[in-house]
């Protein structure tokens, strides 16, 4: 039961983070349909659960050499893959991708801090 709650919190956090990024970052646009937003957040959560550990393993030496800043590239890569496989999300340029990555990462960090308490 705890795993299901964790997954639901992750989906909600990702949905809120994607919505905030779409609201405040020019060049990052998201559909206005709530069902589509939940679908995109679900895909993003699945990519984080499946693809992120693989990328961390492959890019581990780079992450260590950059003192953790390589994780921004891992998160940007996942967001880029989400852009390519999702019709409701559009990232127009690289600065929008980087800013969205940083904002979504910060929001997820806060949500996961609250979840652990």
Backbone bond lengths (Angstrom), bond angles and torsions (degrees), N, CA, C in turn:
res aa  C-N    CA-C-N  psi(-1)  N-CA   C-N-CA  omega(-1)  CA-C   N-CA-C  phi
1 X - - - 1.447 - - 1.531 111.06 -
2 X 1.321 116.70 -34.64 1.452 120.16 -179.78 1.522 111.01 -66.69
3 X 1.330 117.56 -34.15 1.462 121.31 178.04 1.523 110.99 -65.13
4 X 1.322 116.70 -42.06 1.467 120.38 179.33 1.527 110.34 -63.80
5 X 1.323 116.81 -41.89 1.465 120.26 178.36 1.521 110.40 -64.11
6 X 1.314 116.81 -39.43 1.475 120.68 178.91 1.522 111.17 -64.10
7 X 1.314 116.52 -41.44 1.462 120.85 179.04 1.526 110.60 -66.20
8 X 1.332 117.01 -42.59 1.462 120.45 179.02 1.531 111.81 -64.08
9 X 1.332 116.88 -39.31 1.465 120.42 177.04 1.528 109.91 -65.65
10 X 1.325 117.10 -39.74 1.468 120.40 178.75 1.524 111.03 -64.81
11 X 1.319 117.71 -40.73 1.467 120.93 178.43 1.528 110.00 -64.80
12 X 1.336 116.60 -44.30 1.470 120.27 179.03 1.524 111.12 -63.68
13 X 1.328 117.11 -43.21 1.468 120.84 179.32 1.524 110.52 -63.33
14 X 1.325 116.97 -42.12 1.462 119.79 179.27 1.527 111.35 -67.32
15 X 1.326 117.74 -38.03 1.467 120.65 178.18 1.524 110.34 -63.28
16 X 1.331 116.41 -45.31 1.464 120.08 179.20 1.526 110.57 -65.05
17 X 1.327 116.85 -42.60 1.466 120.85 -179.59 1.527 111.33 -63.73
18 X 1.321 117.45 -42.65 1.460 120.46 178.34 1.527 110.91 -65.12
19 X 1.332 116.75 -40.48 1.458 120.81 179.10 1.533 111.31 -64.09
20 X 1.336 116.59 -43.29 1.469 120.78 178.91 1.531 110.13 -64.62
21 X 1.322 116.53 -41.72 1.461 120.03 178.88 1.529 110.64 -62.69
22 X 1.320 116.69 -40.83 1.461 119.72 179.35 1.530 111.37 -67.64
23 X 1.326 116.42 -30.96 1.464 120.05 -178.40 1.526 112.18 -76.31
24 X 1.320 118.34 -33.02 1.463 120.62 -170.35 1.520 116.44 -113.01
25 X 1.319 117.95 -10.90 1.474 119.52 -176.50 1.523 109.42 -111.32
26 X 1.325 116.80 116.56 1.469 118.76 176.54 1.530 110.22 -68.43
27 X 1.321 115.51 137.69 1.457 120.47 -178.29 1.520 112.95 94.87
28 X 1.330 117.08 -5.22 1.462 122.44 177.93 1.520 105.97 -117.20
29 X 1.312 116.77 108.16 1.465 119.29 -177.21 1.518 110.47 -122.67
30 X 1.321 113.15 147.74 1.459 121.84 -175.26 1.513 108.12 -135.65
31 X 1.294 117.29 149.33 1.449 121.68 179.09 1.530 110.80 -63.97
32 X 1.314 116.62 154.10 1.460 121.13 179.47 1.522 113.04 -88.92
33 X 1.309 117.98 -5.91 1.463 122.12 -179.18 1.530 109.90 -76.45
34 X 1.344 118.56 120.91 1.470 120.33 -179.13 1.533 113.87 -61.66
35 X 1.327 116.99 -35.81 1.470 119.40 178.38 1.529 110.70 -64.83
36 X 1.323 115.99 -40.91 1.464 120.18 178.54 1.526 110.46 -66.47
37 X 1.341 116.66 -37.48 1.466 120.72 177.65 1.523 110.91 -62.23
38 X 1.327 116.97 -42.59 1.468 120.56 178.48 1.530 110.12 -65.73
39 X 1.340 116.90 -38.56 1.470 120.46 177.28 1.525 111.33 -62.24
40 X 1.331 115.85 -44.76 1.461 120.63 179.69 1.528 110.12 -64.92
41 X 1.333 117.26 -41.04 1.468 120.87 178.05 1.524 110.85 -64.70
42 X 1.334 117.40 -37.32 1.460 120.78 177.45 1.526 110.83 -65.29
43 X 1.317 117.21 -43.57 1.468 120.63 177.80 1.521 110.30 -63.66
44 X 1.339 116.60 -41.84 1.466 121.15 179.30 1.528 110.70 -63.10
45 X 1.325 116.91 -40.54 1.463 120.94 178.06 1.524 110.83 -65.15
46 X 1.316 116.77 -42.87 1.470 119.82 177.94 1.524 111.50 -63.46
47 X 1.331 116.53 -40.47 1.470 119.36 176.50 1.527 110.80 -62.65
48 X 1.334 116.64 -38.96 1.460 119.70 178.19 1.519 111.98 -66.38
49 X 1.330 117.35 -37.35 1.467 120.34 -179.62 1.525 112.77 -76.16
50 X 1.336 117.59 -31.10 1.465 120.55 -174.11 1.529 112.07 -101.12
51 X 1.330 117.00 -52.00 1.464 121.20 -172.19 1.524 113.34 -81.29
52 X 1.329 117.15 -35.00 1.462 120.48 -175.16 1.535 113.16 -60.93
53 X 1.349 120.02 -45.07 1.475 118.37 177.68 1.528 113.29 -62.17
54 X 1.327 116.38 -34.79 1.462 119.97 179.23 1.525 110.28 -67.05
55 X 1.331 116.09 -45.52 1.465 119.63 178.63 1.519 111.96 -65.06
56 X 1.325 117.11 -37.06 1.470 119.99 177.36 1.524 110.80 -63.96
57 X 1.316 116.59 -38.27 1.461 120.46 179.24 1.530 110.82 -67.64
58 X 1.316 116.46 -45.30 1.462 120.53 -178.15 1.528 111.11 -68.68
59 X 1.316 116.45 -41.33 1.463 120.82 -176.67 1.527 112.63 -96.30
60 X 1.312 117.65 16.26 1.464 122.48 -178.39 1.512 114.67 -53.01
61 X 1.327 119.22 -49.21 1.466 118.95 179.44 1.533 113.27 -60.62
62 X 1.332 116.52 -38.30 1.459 119.19 178.49 1.534 110.65 -67.27
63 X 1.327 116.78 -37.85 1.461 120.88 178.72 1.520 110.09 -63.90
64 X 1.314 116.73 -40.98 1.470 120.60 178.99 1.530 110.69 -67.66
65 X 1.335 117.16 -44.66 1.470 120.68 -178.99 1.530 112.65 -64.21
66 X 1.328 116.87 -30.51 1.465 119.71 179.88 1.523 111.60 -95.06
67 X 1.313 116.63 10.79 1.464 123.08 178.22 1.528 112.29 56.68
68 X 1.316 115.83 39.33 1.458 121.50 175.38 1.513 114.98 96.26
69 X 1.320 118.13 -12.16 1.462 119.64 -179.86 1.527 112.55 -70.17
70 X 1.313 116.85 -17.82 1.463 120.81 175.50 1.515 112.33 -65.45
71 X 1.330 116.82 -19.45 1.464 119.76 176.88 1.525 111.46 -65.22
72 X 1.322 116.83 -26.90 1.462 119.74 176.02 1.535 109.41 -64.11
73 X 1.329 116.75 -38.98 1.465 120.22 177.04 1.523 111.74 -66.69
74 X 1.324 116.60 -37.72 1.469 120.59 177.16 1.528 109.39 -62.80
75 X 1.327 116.93 -46.88 1.458 120.45 179.94 1.530 111.58 -66.19
76 X 1.332 117.02 -37.65 1.466 120.34 177.45 1.532 110.18 -65.79
77 X 1.312 117.04 -38.03 1.461 120.49 177.03 1.516 112.26 -62.78
78 X 1.314 116.57 -41.55 1.460 120.37 178.41 1.529 110.52 -65.84
79 X 1.325 117.03 -41.17 1.458 120.61 178.28 1.531 110.89 -66.32
80 X 1.328 117.11 -35.62 1.461 121.16 176.71 1.526 111.05 -65.24
81 X 1.332 116.74 -42.91 1.471 120.52 177.04 1.524 109.78 -62.39
82 X 1.329 116.71 -40.84 1.468 120.33 177.73 1.520 110.71 -61.35
83 X 1.322 117.64 -39.64 1.461 121.43 177.78 1.521 110.61 -62.09
84 X 1.309 116.73 -40.40 1.462 120.34 -177.01 1.527 112.84 -72.71
85 X 1.344 118.68 -32.68 1.463 119.52 -175.85 1.526 113.33 -97.23
86 X 1.319 117.67 -8.03 1.456 120.66 -177.69 1.518 110.40 -111.79
87 X 1.331 115.57 132.10 1.463 119.98 -179.36 1.529 111.86 -81.19
88 X 1.311 118.38 -23.58 1.458 121.42 -175.88 1.513 114.96 -86.83
89 X 1.319 117.76 -1.60 1.460 122.19 -178.44 1.523 109.03 -121.15
90 X 1.339 115.82 133.48 1.456 120.56 178.46 1.522 109.23 -133.67
91 X 1.329 115.56 123.52 1.464 121.54 174.31 1.521 105.89 -113.68
92 X 1.340 115.72 116.83 1.457 119.88 -169.76 1.521 114.55 -84.74
93 X 1.347 118.33 -30.23 1.459 118.93 -176.19 1.529 110.29 -149.50
94 X 1.315 115.59 171.86 1.463 121.44 -176.29 1.530 112.61 -67.04
95 X 1.332 119.99 -42.31 1.469 117.89 177.50 1.534 112.83 -59.86
96 X 1.332 116.80 -37.80 1.468 119.36 176.84 1.527 110.26 -63.83
97 X 1.328 117.34 -38.43 1.462 121.37 177.49 1.529 110.92 -63.63
98 X 1.322 117.72 -45.18 1.466 121.43 -178.83 1.527 110.91 -66.72
99 X 1.342 117.00 -46.64 1.471 119.80 -179.98 1.530 111.24 -63.60
100 X 1.329 116.61 -40.92 1.458 120.06 178.19 1.525 110.94 -65.27
101 X 1.313 117.19 -39.05 1.463 121.01 177.85 1.526 110.83 -61.26
102 X 1.317 116.48 -45.53 1.466 120.18 -179.52 1.524 111.32 -66.38
103 X 1.335 117.54 -42.40 1.460 120.83 -179.37 1.525 111.70 -67.73
104 X 1.320 117.17 -45.12 1.467 120.96 179.65 1.527 110.12 -65.37
105 X 1.319 117.01 -39.36 1.466 120.17 176.80 1.521 112.33 -62.87
106 X 1.328 117.21 -41.48 1.463 120.73 178.97 1.525 111.65 -65.99
107 X 1.322 116.74 -43.12 1.469 119.85 179.10 1.523 110.74 -65.18
108 X 1.326 117.44 -43.03 1.469 120.11 177.83 1.525 111.51 -64.24
109 X 1.328 117.07 -36.12 1.458 120.69 177.86 1.530 110.67 -61.40
110 X 1.322 116.49 -44.99 1.468 120.60 179.45 1.529 110.75 -65.26
111 X 1.327 117.58 -43.71 1.459 120.27 179.93 1.523 111.51 -62.43
112 X 1.321 117.14 -40.16 1.459 119.30 -178.34 1.528 111.59 -74.57
113 X 1.325 118.15 -27.01 1.466 120.31 172.03 1.517 110.98 -65.57
114 X 1.329 115.69 -43.18 1.465 120.79 178.95 1.531 110.46 -66.96
115 X 1.326 116.67 -37.27 1.464 121.30 -179.08 1.534 111.57 -64.74
116 X 1.323 118.03 -36.67 1.454 120.92 -176.79 1.526 112.77 -73.29
117 X 1.324 117.56 -21.42 1.466 120.32 -178.72 1.489 112.77 -81.96
